[in-house]
């Protein structure tokens, strides 16, 4: 996430900017919305690499014929994906 991404999310939350930065005083609800945008962007960024690692581990277990390990990895996968999708 770069500076432009942060500014875009702040604007989406309702923060106004001029050449020097954010203008005015803002209530808690705007910063709460901004934090939610940032958290969602971070979850999205993390979800791809985590899914790849989990699927790789599941395939390794399946290739080795470890049914119990494969099922454990599947459960872990669903738990992690559920956490990533939580708002």
GIKA-V885340 format. One line per field, one symbol per residue. ss: DSSP state (h for helix, s for strand, l for the rest). phi: phi as a letter, one per 30 degrees, with the letter a starting at -180 (. if undefined). A space follows every 10 residues. Layout:
BEGIN
ss: ???
phi: ???
END
This chain:
BEGIN
ss: llhhhhhhhh hhhlllssll sslllllhhh hhhhhhhhhh hhhhhhhhhh hhhhhhhhhh hhhlllhhhh hhhhhhhhhh hhhhhll
phi: .ceddddddd dddjdcbbdc kdcicbdedd dddddddddd dddddddddd eddddddddd ddddicdddd ddddddeddd ddddddd
END
